[in-house]
Amino acid sequence: MKKWMVYSIIAIIFFFLFTSFLGYFFSIKPPKYLSGLVPKGLGLDYEEVSFTTEDEIELKGWYIPHESDQAKTIILLHGYPADKGNILPYLTFLHDNYNLLLFDFRYHGESEGGHTTIGAEEVKDLSAAINWLKEKGVNEVGVWGFSMGGAVALMSAPEQPAIKVIVSDSSYAQLSQMAPTLFRIPVLKYPLSWLTLLWTKTLLGVDPRDASPKDSATQIDIPLLVIHSKNDRVIPFTHSEQLKESLEHNDKAEFWFHDNLDHGQFDSQYQERVGDFFLKHL
């Protein structure tokens, strides 16, 4: 074999390994996002809280109590790679009727953690939040989650009987299906995404195929509202079509598939639809 052919093969191998590793690295360590917003800035009384996950990661959060001692509690889960302050302005309407708990997932915002797993290990974060509420005497919660947060809510529900109702907005169906979106190179994105998944499994011990809300959904029988834009450019609408198929057994599941262009659209119609769903089931 001629030298130029050998060098070409080495260069091609290096390209695939290096490019896929960059995809892996910047996925688990995206730039930190800190909104800088606190509930007080929106006129809400709150307390800063923290709790530790089963794998010893300290998470930071806010507990926003309702004036009524009888109010139920909703946990609000942010998306990737945002923080708790990013979603707060759009969801303050829920405080009219509920206590609210927001926290930063591992690695995100003010929480500890050397990397994110975009939902795979973040189920431990939600579990820690639920355990913290149980220590306060709260044994039933609703969960609202956006994007990664929606996926975490769905994956947690079968193992968390405290969760009584979920609103999941713009969730992926399976984390491994998101890998090709890291690369905008036609055809080549498929081998690159396969290698990225291999890096994740080898270096983190996390198989993105196991982070599968669509599989968890087959075990969910509580009230559930799935929201997704048919024009979502971040998480394709096909993901929620898969979730709907997995939820065919659940007659308490509802679906709101709208035509907005954004990945998340929190307008007055959204507030009415989500608020009514929680009031009906929590």
C-alpha positions as CSV (number, residue, x, y, z in Angstrom):
1,M,0.0,0.0,0.0
2,K,1.4,3.4,-1.0
3,K,2.3,5.9,1.7
4,W,-0.3,8.4,0.7
5,M,-3.0,5.8,1.0
6,V,-1.8,4.9,4.5
7,Y,-1.7,8.6,5.5
8,S,-5.1,9.1,4.0
9,I,-6.6,6.3,6.1
10,I,-4.9,7.5,9.2
11,A,-6.3,11.0,8.6
12,I,-9.8,9.7,8.0
13,I,-9.7,7.6,11.2
14,F,-8.3,10.6,13.1
15,F,-11.1,12.9,11.8
16,F,-13.8,10.5,12.9
17,L,-12.3,9.9,16.3
18,F,-11.4,13.5,17.0
19,T,-14.7,15.0,15.7
20,S,-16.8,12.4,17.6
21,F,-14.9,13.0,20.8
22,L,-15.5,16.8,20.5
23,G,-19.2,16.0,20.1
24,Y,-19.1,13.9,23.2
25,F,-17.0,16.4,25.3
26,F,-19.1,19.5,24.5
27,S,-22.3,17.6,25.0
28,I,-21.4,16.6,28.6
29,K,-19.7,19.9,29.3
30,P,-21.6,22.6,27.5
31,P,-20.9,26.3,28.4
32,K,-22.4,27.1,31.8
33,Y,-25.6,29.2,31.8
34,L,-26.5,31.3,34.8
35,S,-29.6,33.4,34.3
36,G,-28.9,35.6,37.4
37,L,-32.7,35.7,38.1
38,V,-34.0,35.0,41.6
39,P,-37.7,34.7,42.7
40,K,-37.4,37.9,44.8
41,G,-36.9,39.7,41.5
42,L,-40.4,38.6,40.5
43,G,-41.9,39.5,43.9
44,L,-41.9,35.9,45.2
45,D,-40.8,35.0,48.7
46,Y,-38.6,31.9,48.7
47,E,-35.9,30.0,50.5
48,E,-32.7,28.8,49.1
49,V,-32.4,25.0,49.5
50,S,-29.9,22.3,48.8
51,F,-30.0,18.5,48.8
52,T,-27.6,15.7,47.9
53,T,-28.1,12.9,45.4
54,E,-27.4,9.3,46.0
55,D,-24.1,9.7,44.2
56,E,-23.0,12.6,46.4
57,I,-23.7,15.6,44.2
58,E,-25.0,18.7,46.0
59,L,-27.8,20.4,44.1
60,K,-29.0,24.0,44.7
61,G,-32.6,25.0,44.5
62,W,-35.4,27.4,45.5
63,Y,-38.5,26.5,47.4
64,I,-41.4,29.0,46.8
65,P,-44.1,28.3,49.4
66,H,-47.8,29.1,48.8
67,E,-49.6,31.1,51.4
68,S,-51.9,28.2,52.1
69,D,-50.7,25.3,54.2
70,Q,-53.0,23.0,52.2
71,A,-51.4,23.8,48.8
72,K,-50.0,21.0,46.8
73,T,-46.4,21.1,45.4
74,I,-45.1,21.1,41.8
75,I,-41.5,20.4,40.9
76,L,-40.3,22.4,37.9
77,L,-37.4,20.9,35.8
78,H,-35.4,23.0,33.5
79,G,-34.0,22.1,30.1
80,Y,-30.5,21.6,28.7
81,P,-28.2,23.5,29.1
82,A,-30.1,26.1,31.1
83,D,-30.8,26.6,34.8
84,K,-33.7,27.0,37.2
85,G,-33.9,30.8,36.6
86,N,-34.4,30.3,32.9
87,I,-37.8,28.7,33.4
88,L,-39.1,30.7,36.4
89,P,-40.6,33.7,34.7
90,Y,-42.8,31.6,32.5
91,L,-44.2,29.4,35.3
92,T,-44.9,31.9,38.1
93,F,-48.6,31.5,37.3
94,L,-48.5,28.1,38.9
95,H,-47.7,29.7,42.2
96,D,-51.2,31.1,42.3
97,N,-52.3,27.6,43.5
98,Y,-49.1,25.6,44.4
99,N,-45.9,25.5,46.3
100,L,-43.0,25.4,43.8
101,L,-39.7,23.7,43.9
102,L,-37.0,24.5,41.3
103,F,-33.4,23.2,41.3
104,D,-30.4,23.1,39.0
105,F,-29.6,19.7,37.6
106,R,-26.1,18.4,38.2
107,Y,-23.4,20.5,36.5
108,H,-26.0,23.2,35.6
109,G,-26.5,26.5,37.3
110,E,-25.3,26.6,40.9
111,S,-25.3,22.8,41.4
112,E,-22.2,20.6,41.7
113,G,-21.2,18.0,39.2
114,G,-18.4,17.6,36.7
115,H,-20.6,17.0,33.7
116,T,-24.2,16.5,32.6
117,T,-25.6,13.3,31.2
118,I,-28.6,15.1,29.6
119,G,-31.1,13.0,31.5
120,A,-29.5,9.6,32.1
121,E,-28.2,10.3,35.6
122,E,-30.4,13.3,36.3
123,V,-33.2,11.0,37.4
124,K,-31.1,10.8,40.6
125,D,-31.5,14.6,40.9
126,L,-35.2,14.4,40.8
127,S,-35.2,11.6,43.3
128,A,-33.2,13.7,45.7
129,A,-35.7,16.6,45.3
130,I,-38.6,14.3,46.1
131,N,-36.8,12.9,49.1
132,W,-36.2,16.5,50.3
133,L,-39.9,17.2,50.0
134,K,-40.8,14.0,51.9
135,E,-38.7,15.3,54.8
136,K,-41.0,18.3,54.8
137,G,-44.1,16.0,54.9
138,V,-44.9,16.3,51.2
139,N,-45.6,12.9,49.8
140,E,-47.5,13.7,46.6
141,V,-46.2,16.0,43.9
142,G,-46.8,17.2,40.4
143,V,-43.9,17.5,38.0
144,W,-43.5,19.9,35.1
145,G,-40.4,19.4,32.9
146,F,-39.1,21.0,29.7
147,S,-36.9,19.3,27.2
148,M,-34.3,17.4,29.3
149,G,-36.5,18.1,32.3
150,G,-39.5,16.5,30.6
151,A,-37.5,13.4,29.8
152,V,-36.3,13.1,33.4
153,A,-39.9,13.4,34.6
154,L,-41.0,10.6,32.3
155,M,-38.1,8.3,33.2
156,S,-38.6,8.9,36.9
157,A,-42.4,8.3,37.1
158,P,-42.4,4.5,37.1
159,E,-40.0,4.5,40.1
160,Q,-41.4,7.4,42.0
161,P,-45.0,6.8,43.3
162,A,-44.9,10.3,44.9
163,I,-45.3,11.7,41.3
164,K,-49.1,12.0,40.7
165,V,-49.2,14.1,37.6
166,I,-46.7,15.1,34.9
167,V,-46.6,17.8,32.2
168,S,-43.8,17.0,29.8
169,D,-42.9,19.6,27.3
170,S,-40.7,18.9,24.3
171,S,-39.0,15.8,25.6
172,Y,-36.9,13.5,23.6
173,A,-38.1,9.9,23.2
174,Q,-34.6,8.3,23.6
175,L,-31.3,10.1,24.3
176,S,-29.4,8.1,21.7
177,Q,-31.7,9.4,19.0
178,M,-30.4,12.9,19.7
179,A,-26.8,12.1,18.8
180,P,-27.1,12.8,15.0
181,T,-28.2,16.4,15.8
182,L,-24.7,17.1,17.1
183,F,-23.3,17.0,13.6
184,R,-24.6,18.9,10.6
185,I,-22.7,16.8,8.1
186,P,-24.9,14.8,5.8
187,V,-24.3,11.0,5.8
188,L,-21.2,11.4,8.0
189,K,-23.3,12.4,11.0
190,Y,-24.4,8.8,11.4
191,P,-21.0,7.2,12.0
192,L,-19.9,10.3,14.0
193,S,-23.0,9.9,16.2
194,W,-22.3,6.2,16.7
195,L,-18.8,6.9,17.8
196,T,-20.1,9.7,20.1
197,L,-22.4,7.2,21.8
198,L,-19.4,4.8,22.1
199,W,-17.4,7.5,23.8
200,T,-20.2,8.1,26.3
201,K,-20.6,4.4,27.1
202,T,-16.9,3.8,27.4
203,L,-15.8,6.9,29.3
204,L,-18.9,7.6,31.4
205,G,-20.4,4.1,31.8
206,V,-23.7,5.6,30.5
207,D,-25.5,4.0,27.6
208,P,-27.7,6.7,26.0
209,R,-30.0,4.0,24.7
210,D,-31.0,3.3,28.3
211,A,-32.2,7.0,28.8
212,S,-35.5,6.2,27.1
213,P,-38.6,8.1,28.1
214,K,-40.5,6.2,25.4
215,D,-39.7,2.9,27.2
216,S,-40.6,4.4,30.6
217,A,-43.9,5.7,29.2
218,T,-45.1,2.2,28.7
219,Q,-45.2,1.9,32.5
220,I,-46.9,5.2,33.3
221,D,-50.6,5.2,34.2
222,I,-50.9,8.6,36.0
223,P,-52.4,11.7,34.3
224,L,-49.8,13.0,31.8
225,L,-49.8,15.9,29.4
226,V,-47.3,15.7,26.5
227,I,-46.6,19.0,24.7
228,H,-44.6,19.4,21.6
229,S,-44.3,21.7,18.6
230,K,-44.7,20.1,15.2
231,N,-42.1,22.5,14.0
232,D,-39.5,22.0,16.8
233,R,-36.0,22.5,15.4
234,V,-34.2,21.2,18.5
235,I,-36.0,18.0,19.4
236,P,-37.9,16.8,16.3
237,F,-41.7,16.2,16.7
238,T,-41.2,12.6,15.8
239,H,-40.0,12.1,19.4
240,S,-43.4,12.9,20.8
241,E,-45.0,10.7,18.2
242,Q,-43.0,7.9,19.7
243,L,-44.1,8.9,23.2
244,K,-47.7,8.9,22.1
245,E,-47.4,5.4,20.7
246,S,-45.9,4.2,24.0
247,L,-48.8,5.8,26.0
248,E,-51.6,4.2,24.0
249,H,-52.5,2.1,27.1
250,N,-52.9,5.2,29.3
251,D,-56.3,6.7,29.1
252,K,-55.2,9.5,31.4
253,A,-52.6,10.8,28.9
254,E,-53.4,13.9,26.9
255,F,-51.5,15.4,24.0
256,W,-51.1,19.0,22.8
257,F,-49.2,19.2,19.5
258,H,-49.1,22.8,18.4
259,D,-47.7,24.6,15.4
260,N,-45.4,27.2,17.1
261,L,-42.0,27.5,15.6
262,D,-40.1,27.6,18.9
263,H,-38.6,24.9,21.1
264,G,-41.0,25.8,23.9
265,Q,-43.8,28.5,23.7
266,F,-45.0,29.8,27.0
267,D,-47.9,32.2,26.1
268,S,-51.2,32.8,27.7
269,Q,-52.8,29.8,26.0
270,Y,-50.0,27.7,27.4
271,Q,-50.6,29.0,30.9
272,E,-54.3,28.2,30.7
273,R,-53.8,24.7,29.3
274,V,-51.1,23.7,31.8
275,G,-52.8,25.4,34.7
276,D,-56.1,23.7,34.1
277,F,-54.4,20.3,33.7
278,F,-52.7,20.6,37.1
279,L,-55.9,21.9,38.8
280,K,-57.8,18.9,37.4
281,H,-55.3,16.3,38.5
282,L,-53.5,17.6,41.6
